[in-house]
Amino acid sequence: MSDVVLTVNDTNFEELILRASIPALIDLWAPWCAPCRMIAPVVEELAADYQGKAVIGKLNVDENSGVASRYGVTSIPTLIFFKDGEVKDQMIGVPAGNAKRMIEDKLKNLLD
């Protein structure tokens, strides 16, 4: 995992994501999930592109079921977009087409 992608867990989720002073994106994933591995490089690339503009983190649902349960996540990967501690959008699965552009569009909406 890239050093610009935060490792989020049930313990630090509120501090890193909900209390972030800038928009946040969290990728809920698991190591055994092939679609999660497919989208991981896109998430890492966006984390580098948006460093200082958005918080981007990954949460392993196998090790941290609390956040997944709190937000009703039943399929992975699930990307949840937050602003001011509130869910503003989400994506489930790997989007067809240009995944980076689709995720980035949702992220840009939070920056406006």
C-alpha positions in Angstrom: 0.0 0.0 0.0 1.2 3.5 -0.8 2.4 5.8 1.9 -0.2 8.4 0.9 -3.1 5.9 1.4 -4.0 5.8 5.1 -4.5 2.5 6.9 -7.9 2.9 8.6 -9.3 0.7 11.2 -12.3 0.6 13.6 -10.2 2.4 16.2 -8.9 5.4 14.1 -11.8 5.7 11.7 -13.6 8.5 13.5 -10.3 10.5 13.9 -9.0 10.0 10.3 -12.2 10.0 8.3 -15.1 11.5 10.2 -13.1 14.4 11.8 -11.1 15.1 8.7 -11.0 18.9 7.8 -11.0 18.0 4.1 -13.2 15.5 2.2 -12.4 11.8 2.7 -12.7 8.6 0.7 -12.5 5.2 2.3 -12.0 2.0 0.4 -13.5 -1.0 2.3 -11.7 -4.1 1.0 -10.3 -7.6 1.8 -7.1 -9.3 0.7 -9.0 -12.2 -0.9 -11.2 -10.0 -3.0 -10.1 -9.9 -6.6 -12.2 -6.7 -7.5 -10.6 -5.0 -4.5 -7.2 -5.8 -5.8 -8.2 -4.4 -9.2 -9.3 -1.1 -7.9 -6.4 -0.7 -5.4 -4.0 0.9 -7.9 -6.6 3.5 -8.8 -7.2 4.4 -5.1 -3.4 4.7 -4.6 -3.1 6.9 -7.7 -5.9 9.2 -6.5 -4.4 9.4 -3.0 -1.2 10.7 -4.6 -3.1 13.1 -6.9 -5.2 14.5 -4.1 -2.7 14.6 -1.3 -3.5 17.6 0.9 -6.9 18.0 -0.8 -8.6 14.8 0.4 -8.0 12.1 2.9 -7.9 8.7 1.2 -7.8 5.5 3.2 -8.3 1.8 3.1 -10.1 -0.4 5.7 -9.7 -4.2 5.7 -13.2 -5.5 6.5 -11.9 -8.9 7.6 -9.9 -7.2 10.4 -12.3 -4.3 11.1 -16.0 -5.2 10.8 -17.3 -2.3 13.0 -17.1 0.4 10.3 -18.5 -2.0 7.6 -21.4 -2.9 9.9 -22.0 0.7 10.8 -22.5 1.7 7.2 -24.3 -1.5 6.0 -21.5 -2.6 3.8 -22.3 -6.1 2.4 -20.3 -6.1 -0.8 -16.7 -5.1 -1.4 -15.0 -3.1 -2.7 -17.2 -0.3 -1.4 -15.9 3.2 -1.6 -17.6 5.7 0.7 -17.1 9.5 0.2 -17.4 11.7 3.3 -17.5 15.5 3.8 -17.8 17.1 7.2 -18.2 13.7 8.8 -21.2 12.8 6.7 -21.6 10.2 3.9 -22.0 12.1 0.6 -21.8 9.3 -1.9 -20.6 5.7 -2.4 -19.7 3.2 -5.1 -20.0 -0.6 -4.8 -17.8 -2.8 -7.0 -15.5 -1.8 -9.8 -17.2 0.6 -12.1 -17.3 -0.4 -15.8 -15.3 1.9 -18.0 -12.8 4.5 -16.7 -12.8 3.7 -12.9 -10.4 6.5 -12.1 -12.4 9.1 -13.8 -15.7 7.9 -12.2 -14.2 7.9 -8.7 -12.4 11.2 -9.3 -15.7 12.9 -10.5 -17.3 11.9 -7.1 -14.2 13.2 -5.3 -14.2 16.5 -7.2 -17.9 17.0 -6.3 -16.8 17.1 -2.6 -14.1 19.7 -3.3 -16.5 22.2 -4.9 
